[in-house]
Amino acid sequence: KHYYVITQGAGTGDGVFRFPVTGNETVLDAISQIEGLGPVSSKRIWVARPGRSRGGCDQLLDVDWNGITQYGNTCTNYQLMPGDRVY
């Protein structure tokens, strides 16, 4: 079981990183696994969570990056589930 971090490289192409789910990873953990955001990275981050039922729709969960990193607000520091994609 894994989650994915997908980055857009501002002209250098997209990157896809795969990490195992151990049960406690959050969005902040995922970003730290790729050694943070680059200086030209967008601060617009979201989690695409696959629908859990057959034919279910993905959930899109917006992440408040400034709230997490500057204000310690954990409301959008979602715990990651198997199959989640962090963009």
PDB file with one MODEL, atoms N, CA, C and O in Angstrom:
MODEL        1
ATOM      1  N   LYS A   1       0.858  -1.170   0.000  1.00  0.00           N
ATOM      2  CA  LYS A   1       0.000   0.000   0.000  1.00  0.00           C
ATOM      3  C   LYS A   1       0.902   1.229   0.000  1.00  0.00           C
ATOM      4  O   LYS A   1       1.859   1.330   0.768  1.00  0.00           O
ATOM      5  N   HIS A   2       0.560   2.167  -0.897  1.00  0.00           N
ATOM      6  CA  HIS A   2       1.414   3.333  -1.108  1.00  0.00           C
ATOM      7  C   HIS A   2       0.590   4.595  -1.293  1.00  0.00           C
ATOM      8  O   HIS A   2      -0.606   4.542  -1.579  1.00  0.00           O
ATOM      9  N   TYR A   3       1.255   5.730  -1.125  1.00  0.00           N
ATOM     10  CA  TYR A   3       0.713   7.021  -1.533  1.00  0.00           C
ATOM     11  C   TYR A   3       1.729   7.644  -2.479  1.00  0.00           C
ATOM     12  O   TYR A   3       2.872   7.193  -2.551  1.00  0.00           O
ATOM     13  N   TYR A   4       1.320   8.669  -3.199  1.00  0.00           N
ATOM     14  CA  TYR A   4       2.149   9.266  -4.230  1.00  0.00           C
ATOM     15  C   TYR A   4       2.227  10.775  -4.028  1.00  0.00           C
ATOM     16  O   TYR A   4       1.262  11.407  -3.596  1.00  0.00           O
ATOM     17  N   VAL A   5       3.378  11.340  -4.344  1.00  0.00           N
ATOM     18  CA  VAL A   5       3.553  12.790  -4.385  1.00  0.00           C
ATOM     19  C   VAL A   5       3.891  13.126  -5.827  1.00  0.00           C
ATOM     20  O   VAL A   5       4.850  12.597  -6.389  1.00  0.00           O
ATOM     21  N   ILE A   6       3.095  14.009  -6.425  1.00  0.00           N
ATOM     22  CA  ILE A   6       3.272  14.398  -7.817  1.00  0.00           C
ATOM     23  C   ILE A   6       3.624  15.869  -7.854  1.00  0.00           C
ATOM     24  O   ILE A   6       2.883  16.710  -7.345  1.00  0.00           O
ATOM     25  N   THR A   7       4.767  16.176  -8.465  1.00  0.00           N
ATOM     26  CA  THR A   7       5.236  17.561  -8.539  1.00  0.00           C
ATOM     27  C   THR A   7       5.280  18.017  -9.977  1.00  0.00           C
ATOM     28  O   THR A   7       5.473  17.217 -10.893  1.00  0.00           O
ATOM     29  N   GLN A   8       5.098  19.312 -10.168  1.00  0.00           N
ATOM     30  CA  GLN A   8       5.255  19.923 -11.481  1.00  0.00           C
ATOM     31  C   GLN A   8       6.512  20.764 -11.424  1.00  0.00           C
ATOM     32  O   GLN A   8       6.652  21.631 -10.562  1.00  0.00           O
ATOM     33  N   GLY A   9       7.437  20.504 -12.356  1.00  0.00           N
ATOM     34  CA  GLY A   9       8.767  21.081 -12.267  1.00  0.00           C
ATOM     35  C   GLY A   9       8.997  22.379 -12.996  1.00  0.00           C
ATOM     36  O   GLY A   9      10.144  22.654 -13.347  1.00  0.00           O
ATOM     37  N   ALA A  10       8.004  23.193 -13.250  1.00  0.00           N
ATOM     38  CA  ALA A  10       8.181  24.514 -13.863  1.00  0.00           C
ATOM     39  C   ALA A  10       9.100  24.444 -15.072  1.00  0.00           C
ATOM     40  O   ALA A  10      10.134  25.111 -15.123  1.00  0.00           O
ATOM     41  N   GLY A  11       8.710  23.628 -16.043  1.00  0.00           N
ATOM     42  CA  GLY A  11       9.500  23.514 -17.264  1.00  0.00           C
ATOM     43  C   GLY A  11      10.472  22.344 -17.264  1.00  0.00           C
ATOM     44  O   GLY A  11      11.043  22.026 -18.307  1.00  0.00           O
ATOM     45  N   THR A  12      10.675  21.697 -16.125  1.00  0.00           N
ATOM     46  CA  THR A  12      11.600  20.564 -16.072  1.00  0.00           C
ATOM     47  C   THR A  12      10.866  19.230 -16.042  1.00  0.00           C
ATOM     48  O   THR A  12      11.493  18.185 -15.866  1.00  0.00           O
ATOM     49  N   GLY A  13       9.562  19.251 -16.210  1.00  0.00           N
ATOM     50  CA  GLY A  13       8.785  18.025 -16.228  1.00  0.00           C
ATOM     51  C   GLY A  13       8.181  17.690 -14.871  1.00  0.00           C
ATOM     52  O   GLY A  13       8.527  18.275 -13.844  1.00  0.00           O
ATOM     53  N   ASP A  14       7.274  16.734 -14.907  1.00  0.00           N
ATOM     54  CA  ASP A  14       6.599  16.300 -13.685  1.00  0.00           C
ATOM     55  C   ASP A  14       7.423  15.216 -13.002  1.00  0.00           C
ATOM     56  O   ASP A  14       8.165  14.476 -13.648  1.00  0.00           O
ATOM     57  N   GLY A  15       7.278  15.138 -11.691  1.00  0.00           N
ATOM     58  CA  GLY A  15       7.917  14.079 -10.915  1.00  0.00           C
ATOM     59  C   GLY A  15       6.868  13.294 -10.164  1.00  0.00           C
ATOM     60  O   GLY A  15       5.893  13.860  -9.670  1.00  0.00           O
ATOM     61  N   VAL A  16       7.066  11.993 -10.078  1.00  0.00           N
ATOM     62  CA  VAL A  16       6.166  11.135  -9.319  1.00  0.00           C
ATOM     63  C   VAL A  16       7.017  10.352  -8.332  1.00  0.00           C
ATOM     64  O   VAL A  16       7.987   9.695  -8.710  1.00  0.00           O
ATOM     65  N   PHE A  17       6.642  10.431  -7.069  1.00  0.00           N
ATOM     66  CA  PHE A  17       7.362   9.753  -5.999  1.00  0.00           C
ATOM     67  C   PHE A  17       6.387   8.838  -5.277  1.00  0.00           C
ATOM     68  O   PHE A  17       5.268   9.247  -4.967  1.00  0.00           O
ATOM     69  N   ARG A  18       6.793   7.617  -5.008  1.00  0.00           N
ATOM     70  CA  ARG A  18       5.935   6.623  -4.362  1.00  0.00           C
ATOM     71  C   ARG A  18       6.514   6.283  -2.991  1.00  0.00           C
ATOM     72  O   ARG A  18       7.709   6.013  -2.864  1.00  0.00           O
ATOM     73  N   PHE A  19       5.660   6.296  -1.968  1.00  0.00           N
ATOM     74  CA  PHE A  19       6.087   6.023  -0.605  1.00  0.00           C
ATOM     75  C   PHE A  19       5.129   5.027   0.049  1.00  0.00           C
ATOM     76  O   PHE A  19       3.930   5.052  -0.229  1.00  0.00           O
ATOM     77  N   PRO A  20       5.645   4.155   0.912  1.00  0.00           N
ATOM     78  CA  PRO A  20       4.763   3.197   1.597  1.00  0.00           C
ATOM     79  C   PRO A  20       3.929   3.880   2.672  1.00  0.00           C
ATOM     80  O   PRO A  20       4.378   4.828   3.316  1.00  0.00           O
ATOM     81  N   VAL A  21       2.730   3.392   2.851  1.00  0.00           N
ATOM     82  CA  VAL A  21       1.857   3.869   3.918  1.00  0.00           C
ATOM     83  C   VAL A  21       2.089   2.982   5.133  1.00  0.00           C
ATOM     84  O   VAL A  21       1.943   1.762   5.058  1.00  0.00           O
ATOM     85  N   THR A  22       2.452   3.602   6.253  1.00  0.00           N
ATOM     86  CA  THR A  22       2.607   2.844   7.491  1.00  0.00           C
ATOM     87  C   THR A  22       1.461   3.129   8.454  1.00  0.00           C
ATOM     88  O   THR A  22       1.316   2.451   9.471  1.00  0.00           O
ATOM     89  N   GLY A  23       0.642   4.139   8.131  1.00  0.00           N
ATOM     90  CA  GLY A  23      -0.536   4.412   8.939  1.00  0.00           C
ATOM     91  C   GLY A  23      -0.565   5.765   9.609  1.00  0.00           C
ATOM     92  O   GLY A  23      -1.606   6.163  10.132  1.00  0.00           O
ATOM     93  N   ASN A  24       0.551   6.492   9.613  1.00  0.00           N
ATOM     94  CA  ASN A  24       0.572   7.767  10.322  1.00  0.00           C
ATOM     95  C   ASN A  24       1.014   8.948   9.462  1.00  0.00           C
ATOM     96  O   ASN A  24       1.123  10.061   9.979  1.00  0.00           O
ATOM     97  N   GLU A  25       1.270   8.750   8.179  1.00  0.00           N
ATOM     98  CA  GLU A  25       1.785   9.829   7.340  1.00  0.00           C
ATOM     99  C   GLU A  25       0.736  10.901   7.092  1.00  0.00           C
ATOM    100  O   GLU A  25      -0.448  10.620   6.905  1.00  0.00           O
ATOM    101  N   THR A  26       1.217  12.147   7.097  1.00  0.00           N
ATOM    102  CA  THR A  26       0.360  13.296   6.815  1.00  0.00           C
ATOM    103  C   THR A  26       0.912  14.013   5.585  1.00  0.00           C
ATOM    104  O   THR A  26       1.955  13.640   5.049  1.00  0.00           O
ATOM    105  N   VAL A  27       0.196  15.042   5.149  1.00  0.00           N
ATOM    106  CA  VAL A  27       0.656  15.853   4.018  1.00  0.00           C
ATOM    107  C   VAL A  27       2.044  16.429   4.307  1.00  0.00           C
ATOM    108  O   VAL A  27       2.915  16.412   3.437  1.00  0.00           O
ATOM    109  N   LEU A  28       2.251  16.932   5.509  1.00  0.00           N
ATOM    110  CA  LEU A  28       3.555  17.498   5.865  1.00  0.00           C
ATOM    111  C   LEU A  28       4.657  16.432   5.784  1.00  0.00           C
ATOM    112  O   LEU A  28       5.761  16.719   5.321  1.00  0.00           O
ATOM    113  N   ASP A  29       4.366  15.227   6.225  1.00  0.00           N
ATOM    114  CA  ASP A  29       5.328  14.128   6.101  1.00  0.00           C
ATOM    115  C   ASP A  29       5.656  13.851   4.636  1.00  0.00           C
ATOM    116  O   ASP A  29       6.816  13.642   4.280  1.00  0.00           O
ATOM    117  N   ALA A  30       4.632  13.852   3.793  1.00  0.00           N
ATOM    118  CA  ALA A  30       4.835  13.577   2.372  1.00  0.00           C
ATOM    119  C   ALA A  30       5.742  14.621   1.727  1.00  0.00           C
ATOM    120  O   ALA A  30       6.637  14.274   0.958  1.00  0.00           O
ATOM    121  N   ILE A  31       5.516  15.892   2.035  1.00  0.00           N
ATOM    122  CA  ILE A  31       6.344  16.960   1.463  1.00  0.00           C
ATOM    123  C   ILE A  31       7.778  16.853   1.984  1.00  0.00           C
ATOM    124  O   ILE A  31       8.726  17.126   1.248  1.00  0.00           O
ATOM    125  N   SER A  32       7.938  16.460   3.238  1.00  0.00           N
ATOM    126  CA  SER A  32       9.293  16.312   3.776  1.00  0.00           C
ATOM    127  C   SER A  32      10.023  15.143   3.124  1.00  0.00           C
ATOM    128  O   SER A  32      11.250  15.166   3.022  1.00  0.00           O
ATOM    129  N   GLN A  33       9.295  14.128   2.685  1.00  0.00           N
ATOM    130  CA  GLN A  33       9.918  12.985   2.008  1.00  0.00           C
ATOM    131  C   GLN A  33      10.584  13.393   0.693  1.00  0.00           C
ATOM    132  O   GLN A  33      11.549  12.759   0.266  1.00  0.00           O
ATOM    133  N   ILE A  34      10.079  14.441   0.054  1.00  0.00           N
ATOM    134  CA  ILE A  34      10.696  14.905  -1.194  1.00  0.00           C
ATOM    135  C   ILE A  34      11.599  16.108  -0.936  1.00  0.00           C
ATOM    136  O   ILE A  34      11.956  16.847  -1.853  1.00  0.00           O
ATOM    137  N   GLU A  35      11.959  16.286   0.330  1.00  0.00           N
ATOM    138  CA  GLU A  35      12.863  17.351   0.770  1.00  0.00           C
ATOM    139  C   GLU A  35      12.291  18.749   0.570  1.00  0.00           C
ATOM    140  O   GLU A  35      13.012  19.690   0.237  1.00  0.00           O
ATOM    141  N   GLY A  36      10.989  18.867   0.778  1.00  0.00           N
ATOM    142  CA  GLY A  36      10.337  20.173   0.753  1.00  0.00           C
ATOM    143  C   GLY A  36       9.990  20.663  -0.631  1.00  0.00           C
ATOM    144  O   GLY A  36      10.167  19.962  -1.628  1.00  0.00           O
ATOM    145  N   LEU A  37       9.488  21.890  -0.670  1.00  0.00           N
ATOM    146  CA  LEU A  37       9.092  22.521  -1.920  1.00  0.00           C
ATOM    147  C   LEU A  37      10.219  23.412  -2.422  1.00  0.00           C
ATOM    148  O   LEU A  37      10.886  24.091  -1.640  1.00  0.00           O
ATOM    149  N   GLY A  38      10.420  23.403  -3.715  1.00  0.00           N
ATOM    150  CA  GLY A  38      11.441  24.256  -4.314  1.00  0.00           C
ATOM    151  C   GLY A  38      11.026  25.719  -4.301  1.00  0.00           C
ATOM    152  O   GLY A  38       9.866  26.037  -4.037  1.00  0.00           O
ATOM    153  N   PRO A  39      11.983  26.623  -4.589  1.00  0.00           N
ATOM    154  CA  PRO A  39      11.681  28.051  -4.546  1.00  0.00           C
ATOM    155  C   PRO A  39      10.644  28.502  -5.568  1.00  0.00           C
ATOM    156  O   PRO A  39       9.984  29.520  -5.361  1.00  0.00           O
ATOM    157  N   VAL A  40      10.486  27.771  -6.661  1.00  0.00           N
ATOM    158  CA  VAL A  40       9.491  28.169  -7.663  1.00  0.00           C
ATOM    159  C   VAL A  40       8.237  27.304  -7.600  1.00  0.00           C
ATOM    160  O   VAL A  40       7.363  27.413  -8.460  1.00  0.00           O
ATOM    161  N   SER A  41       8.144  26.446  -6.585  1.00  0.00           N
ATOM    162  CA  SER A  41       6.981  25.567  -6.441  1.00  0.00           C
ATOM    163  C   SER A  41       5.746  26.370  -6.069  1.00  0.00           C
ATOM    164  O   SER A  41       5.808  27.344  -5.319  1.00  0.00           O
ATOM    165  N   SER A  42       4.630  25.930  -6.615  1.00  0.00           N
ATOM    166  CA  SER A  42       3.350  26.508  -6.226  1.00  0.00           C
ATOM    167  C   SER A  42       3.036  26.078  -4.800  1.00  0.00           C
ATOM    168  O   SER A  42       3.367  24.965  -4.392  1.00  0.00           O
ATOM    169  N   LYS A  43       2.412  26.940  -4.064  1.00  0.00           N
ATOM    170  CA  LYS A  43       1.988  26.592  -2.708  1.00  0.00           C
ATOM    171  C   LYS A  43       0.556  26.059  -2.717  1.00  0.00           C
ATOM    172  O   LYS A  43      -0.028  25.821  -1.660  1.00  0.00           O
ATOM    173  N   ARG A  44      -0.010  25.872  -3.919  1.00  0.00           N
ATOM    174  CA  ARG A  44      -1.344  25.261  -4.021  1.00  0.00           C
ATOM    175  C   ARG A  44      -1.149  23.749  -4.000  1.00  0.00           C
ATOM    176  O   ARG A  44      -0.597  23.163  -4.931  1.00  0.00           O
ATOM    177  N   ILE A  45      -1.607  23.141  -2.934  1.00  0.00           N
ATOM    178  CA  ILE A  45      -1.435  21.708  -2.718  1.00  0.00           C
ATOM    179  C   ILE A  45      -2.807  21.115  -2.433  1.00  0.00           C
ATOM    180  O   ILE A  45      -3.638  21.727  -1.762  1.00  0.00           O
ATOM    181  N   TRP A  46      -3.028  19.921  -2.951  1.00  0.00           N
ATOM    182  CA  TRP A  46      -4.260  19.216  -2.660  1.00  0.00           C
ATOM    183  C   TRP A  46      -3.991  17.720  -2.646  1.00  0.00           C
ATOM    184  O   TRP A  46      -2.981  17.242  -3.162  1.00  0.00           O
ATOM    185  N   VAL A  47      -4.926  16.994  -2.038  1.00  0.00           N
ATOM    186  CA  VAL A  47      -4.868  15.539  -1.990  1.00  0.00           C
ATOM    187  C   VAL A  47      -6.020  15.013  -2.828  1.00  0.00           C
ATOM    188  O   VAL A  47      -7.172  15.402  -2.632  1.00  0.00           O
ATOM    189  N   ALA A  48      -5.700  14.122  -3.766  1.00  0.00           N
ATOM    190  CA  ALA A  48      -6.735  13.414  -4.525  1.00  0.00           C
ATOM    191  C   ALA A  48      -6.860  12.034  -3.890  1.00  0.00           C
ATOM    192  O   ALA A  48      -5.918  11.241  -3.909  1.00  0.00           O
ATOM    193  N   ARG A  49      -8.015  11.765  -3.338  1.00  0.00           N
ATOM    194  CA  ARG A  49      -8.255  10.506  -2.631  1.00  0.00           C
ATOM    195  C   ARG A  49      -9.222   9.668  -3.465  1.00  0.00           C
ATOM    196  O   ARG A  49     -10.332  10.109  -3.761  1.00  0.00           O
ATOM    197  N   PRO A  50      -8.800   8.459  -3.845  1.00  0.00           N
ATOM    198  CA  PRO A  50      -9.688   7.632  -4.663  1.00  0.00           C
ATOM    199  C   PRO A  50     -10.972   7.273  -3.933  1.00  0.00           C
ATOM    200  O   PRO A  50     -10.983   7.086  -2.717  1.00  0.00           O
ATOM    201  N   GLY A  51     -12.049   7.180  -4.696  1.00  0.00           N
ATOM    202  CA  GLY A  51     -13.319   6.745  -4.117  1.00  0.00           C
ATOM    203  C   GLY A  51     -13.168   5.346  -3.551  1.00  0.00           C
ATOM    204  O   GLY A  51     -12.555   4.486  -4.182  1.00  0.00           O
ATOM    205  N   ARG A  52     -13.711   5.110  -2.388  1.00  0.00           N
ATOM    206  CA  ARG A  52     -13.524   3.827  -1.704  1.00  0.00           C
ATOM    207  C   ARG A  52     -14.482   2.741  -2.189  1.00  0.00           C
ATOM    208  O   ARG A  52     -14.234   1.557  -1.966  1.00  0.00           O
ATOM    209  N   SER A  53     -15.555   3.125  -2.838  1.00  0.00           N
ATOM    210  CA  SER A  53     -16.488   2.118  -3.331  1.00  0.00           C
ATOM    211  C   SER A  53     -16.291   1.941  -4.834  1.00  0.00           C
ATOM    212  O   SER A  53     -15.739   2.811  -5.508  1.00  0.00           O
ATOM    213  N   ARG A  54     -16.740   0.829  -5.335  1.00  0.00           N
ATOM    214  CA  ARG A  54     -16.610   0.569  -6.767  1.00  0.00           C
ATOM    215  C   ARG A  54     -17.329   1.666  -7.542  1.00  0.00           C
ATOM    216  O   ARG A  54     -18.508   1.931  -7.305  1.00  0.00           O
ATOM    217  N   GLY A  55     -16.621   2.299  -8.463  1.00  0.00           N
ATOM    218  CA  GLY A  55     -17.198   3.377  -9.237  1.00  0.00           C
ATOM    219  C   GLY A  55     -17.300   4.685  -8.481  1.00  0.00           C
ATOM    220  O   GLY A  55     -17.900   5.641  -8.972  1.00  0.00           O
ATOM    221  N   GLY A  56     -16.720   4.740  -7.291  1.00  0.00           N
ATOM    222  CA  GLY A  56     -16.771   5.957  -6.486  1.00  0.00           C
ATOM    223  C   GLY A  56     -15.918   7.058  -7.075  1.00  0.00           C
ATOM    224  O   GLY A  56     -14.952   6.780  -7.786  1.00  0.00           O
ATOM    225  N   CYS A  57     -16.252   8.281  -6.798  1.00  0.00           N
ATOM    226  CA  CYS A  57     -15.518   9.437  -7.307  1.00  0.00           C
ATOM    227  C   CYS A  57     -14.374   9.801  -6.365  1.00  0.00           C
ATOM    228  O   CYS A  57     -14.444   9.588  -5.155  1.00  0.00           O
ATOM    229  N   ASP A  58     -13.317  10.358  -6.960  1.00  0.00           N
ATOM    230  CA  ASP A  58     -12.215  10.866  -6.148  1.00  0.00           C
ATOM    231  C   ASP A  58     -12.686  12.045  -5.314  1.00  0.00           C
ATOM    232  O   ASP A  58     -13.537  12.827  -5.738  1.00  0.00           O
ATOM    233  N   GLN A  59     -12.113  12.160  -4.111  1.00  0.00           N
ATOM    234  CA  GLN A  59     -12.300  13.357  -3.296  1.00  0.00           C
ATOM    235  C   GLN A  59     -11.100  14.253  -3.543  1.00  0.00           C
ATOM    236  O   GLN A  59      -9.973  13.770  -3.652  1.00  0.00           O
ATOM    237  N   LEU A  60     -11.334  15.543  -3.632  1.00  0.00           N
ATOM    238  CA  LEU A  60     -10.245  16.505  -3.733  1.00  0.00           C
ATOM    239  C   LEU A  60     -10.237  17.315  -2.444  1.00  0.00           C
ATOM    240  O   LEU A  60     -11.204  18.007  -2.126  1.00  0.00           O
ATOM    241  N   LEU A  61      -9.133  17.221  -1.705  1.00  0.00           N
ATOM    242  CA  LEU A  61      -9.012  17.868  -0.402  1.00  0.00           C
ATOM    243  C   LEU A  61      -7.968  18.970  -0.492  1.00  0.00           C
ATOM    244  O   LEU A  61      -6.779  18.682  -0.629  1.00  0.00           O
ATOM    245  N   ASP A  62      -8.392  20.228  -0.418  1.00  0.00           N
ATOM    246  CA  ASP A  62      -7.458  21.354  -0.467  1.00  0.00           C
ATOM    247  C   ASP A  62      -6.636  21.419   0.804  1.00  0.00           C
ATOM    248  O   ASP A  62      -7.137  21.172   1.901  1.00  0.00           O
ATOM    249  N   VAL A  63      -5.356  21.758   0.639  1.00  0.00           N
ATOM    250  CA  VAL A  63      -4.419  21.864   1.756  1.00  0.00           C
ATOM    251  C   VAL A  63      -4.049  23.334   1.943  1.00  0.00           C
ATOM    252  O   VAL A  63      -3.680  24.009   0.983  1.00  0.00           O
ATOM    253  N   ASP A  64      -4.145  23.823   3.160  1.00  0.00           N
ATOM    254  CA  ASP A  64      -3.726  25.188   3.490  1.00  0.00           C
ATOM    255  C   ASP A  64      -2.263  25.133   3.934  1.00  0.00           C
ATOM    256  O   ASP A  64      -1.969  24.998   5.122  1.00  0.00           O
ATOM    257  N   TRP A  65      -1.350  25.239   2.963  1.00  0.00           N
ATOM    258  CA  TRP A  65       0.080  25.095   3.230  1.00  0.00           C
ATOM    259  C   TRP A  65       0.573  26.153   4.217  1.00  0.00           C
ATOM    260  O   TRP A  65       1.320  25.834   5.142  1.00  0.00           O
ATOM    261  N   ASN A  66       0.162  27.405   4.026  1.00  0.00           N
ATOM    262  CA  ASN A  66       0.587  28.463   4.957  1.00  0.00           C
ATOM    263  C   ASN A  66       0.034  28.214   6.353  1.00  0.00           C
ATOM    264  O   ASN A  66       0.729  28.444   7.343  1.00  0.00           O
ATOM    265  N   GLY A  67      -1.187  27.755   6.441  1.00  0.00           N
ATOM    266  CA  GLY A  67      -1.771  27.452   7.740  1.00  0.00           C
ATOM    267  C   GLY A  67      -0.990  26.368   8.471  1.00  0.00           C
ATOM    268  O   GLY A  67      -0.765  26.470   9.677  1.00  0.00           O
ATOM    269  N   ILE A  68      -0.578  25.337   7.752  1.00  0.00           N
ATOM    270  CA  ILE A  68       0.174  24.239   8.366  1.00  0.00           C
ATOM    271  C   ILE A  68       1.558  24.694   8.781  1.00  0.00           C
ATOM    272  O   ILE A  68       1.984  24.447   9.909  1.00  0.00           O
ATOM    273  N   THR A  69       2.268  25.363   7.869  1.00  0.00           N
ATOM    274  CA  THR A  69       3.685  25.660   8.113  1.00  0.00           C
ATOM    275  C   THR A  69       3.929  26.926   8.917  1.00  0.00           C
ATOM    276  O   THR A  69       4.907  27.000   9.660  1.00  0.00           O
ATOM    277  N   GLN A  70       3.059  27.928   8.785  1.00  0.00           N
ATOM    278  CA  GLN A  70       3.315  29.194   9.456  1.00  0.00           C
ATOM    279  C   GLN A  70       2.516  29.368  10.740  1.00  0.00           C
ATOM    280  O   GLN A  70       2.934  30.089  11.646  1.00  0.00           O
ATOM    281  N   TYR A  71       1.353  28.697  10.815  1.00  0.00           N
ATOM    282  CA  TYR A  71       0.474  28.924  11.956  1.00  0.00           C
ATOM    283  C   TYR A  71       0.200  27.667  12.776  1.00  0.00           C
ATOM    284  O   TYR A  71      -0.526  27.722  13.769  1.00  0.00           O
ATOM    285  N   GLY A  72       0.771  26.542  12.371  1.00  0.00           N
ATOM    286  CA  GLY A  72       0.566  25.303  13.120  1.00  0.00           C
ATOM    287  C   GLY A  72      -0.854  24.779  13.077  1.00  0.00           C
ATOM    288  O   GLY A  72      -1.253  23.995  13.938  1.00  0.00           O
ATOM    289  N   ASN A  73      -1.623  25.204  12.083  1.00  0.00           N
ATOM    290  CA  ASN A  73      -3.011  24.768  11.945  1.00  0.00           C
ATOM    291  C   ASN A  73      -3.022  23.396  11.266  1.00  0.00           C
ATOM    292  O   ASN A  73      -2.611  23.277  10.111  1.00  0.00           O
ATOM    293  N   THR A  74      -3.476  22.385  11.954  1.00  0.00           N
ATOM    294  CA  THR A  74      -3.416  21.024  11.428  1.00  0.00           C
ATOM    295  C   THR A  74      -4.704  20.556  10.743  1.00  0.00           C
ATOM    296  O   THR A  74      -4.806  19.393  10.352  1.00  0.00           O
ATOM    297  N   CYS A  75      -5.673  21.438  10.596  1.00  0.00           N
ATOM    298  CA  CYS A  75      -6.966  21.038  10.023  1.00  0.00           C
ATOM    299  C   CYS A  75      -6.841  20.417   8.636  1.00  0.00           C
ATOM    300  O   CYS A  75      -7.574  19.483   8.311  1.00  0.00           O
ATOM    301  N   THR A  76      -5.923  20.921   7.817  1.00  0.00           N
ATOM    302  CA  THR A  76      -5.783  20.383   6.460  1.00  0.00           C
ATOM    303  C   THR A  76      -4.506  19.572   6.288  1.00  0.00           C
ATOM    304  O   THR A  76      -4.129  19.258   5.159  1.00  0.00           O
ATOM    305  N   ASN A  77      -3.842  19.232   7.362  1.00  0.00           N
ATOM    306  CA  ASN A  77      -2.679  18.347   7.314  1.00  0.00           C
ATOM    307  C   ASN A  77      -3.214  16.913   7.387  1.00  0.00           C
ATOM    308  O   ASN A  77      -3.029  16.212   8.382  1.00  0.00           O
ATOM    309  N   TYR A  78      -3.880  16.498   6.308  1.00  0.00           N
ATOM    310  CA  TYR A  78      -4.622  15.243   6.280  1.00  0.00           C
ATOM    311  C   TYR A  78      -3.713  14.038   6.483  1.00  0.00           C
ATOM    312  O   TYR A  78      -2.572  14.014   6.023  1.00  0.00           O
ATOM    313  N   GLN A  79      -4.246  13.036   7.185  1.00  0.00           N
ATOM    314  CA  GLN A  79      -3.553  11.756   7.250  1.00  0.00           C
ATOM    315  C   GLN A  79      -3.757  11.070   5.903  1.00  0.00           C
ATOM    316  O   GLN A  79      -4.867  11.033   5.373  1.00  0.00           O
ATOM    317  N   LEU A  80      -2.674  10.529   5.361  1.00  0.00           N
ATOM    318  CA  LEU A  80      -2.730   9.938   4.032  1.00  0.00           C
ATOM    319  C   LEU A  80      -3.161   8.485   4.099  1.00  0.00           C
ATOM    320  O   LEU A  80      -2.824   7.754   5.030  1.00  0.00           O
ATOM    321  N   MET A  81      -3.919   8.088   3.079  1.00  0.00           N
ATOM    322  CA  MET A  81      -4.460   6.741   2.974  1.00  0.00           C
ATOM    323  C   MET A  81      -3.841   6.060   1.750  1.00  0.00           C
ATOM    324  O   MET A  81      -3.340   6.745   0.858  1.00  0.00           O
ATOM    325  N   PRO A  82      -3.868   4.746   1.694  1.00  0.00           N
ATOM    326  CA  PRO A  82      -3.350   4.061   0.514  1.00  0.00           C
ATOM    327  C   PRO A  82      -4.029   4.561  -0.770  1.00  0.00           C
ATOM    328  O   PRO A  82      -5.253   4.677  -0.839  1.00  0.00           O
ATOM    329  N   GLY A  83      -3.214   4.849  -1.767  1.00  0.00           N
ATOM    330  CA  GLY A  83      -3.725   5.330  -3.049  1.00  0.00           C
ATOM    331  C   GLY A  83      -3.861   6.837  -3.149  1.00  0.00           C
ATOM    332  O   GLY A  83      -4.114   7.354  -4.237  1.00  0.00           O
ATOM    333  N   ASP A  84      -3.701   7.562  -2.045  1.00  0.00           N
ATOM    334  CA  ASP A  84      -3.786   9.022  -2.101  1.00  0.00           C
ATOM    335  C   ASP A  84      -2.690   9.571  -2.995  1.00  0.00           C
ATOM    336  O   ASP A  84      -1.600   9.009  -3.094  1.00  0.00           O
ATOM    337  N   ARG A  85      -3.007  10.688  -3.644  1.00  0.00           N
ATOM    338  CA  ARG A  85      -2.027  11.409  -4.463  1.00  0.00           C
ATOM    339  C   ARG A  85      -1.966  12.843  -3.977  1.00  0.00           C
ATOM    340  O   ARG A  85      -2.975  13.548  -3.950  1.00  0.00           O
ATOM    341  N   VAL A  86      -0.770  13.268  -3.592  1.00  0.00           N
ATOM    342  CA  VAL A  86      -0.559  14.638  -3.120  1.00  0.00           C
ATOM    343  C   VAL A  86       0.003  15.421  -4.294  1.00  0.00           C
ATOM    344  O   VAL A  86       1.052  15.066  -4.832  1.00  0.00           O
ATOM    345  N   TYR A  87      -0.685  16.484  -4.695  1.00  0.00           N
ATOM    346  CA  TYR A  87      -0.246  17.331  -5.822  1.00  0.00           C
ATOM    347  C   TYR A  87       0.235  18.666  -5.283  1.00  0.00           C
ATOM    348  O   TYR A  87       0.648  19.531  -6.055  1.00  0.00           O
TER     349      TYR A  87
ENDMDL
END
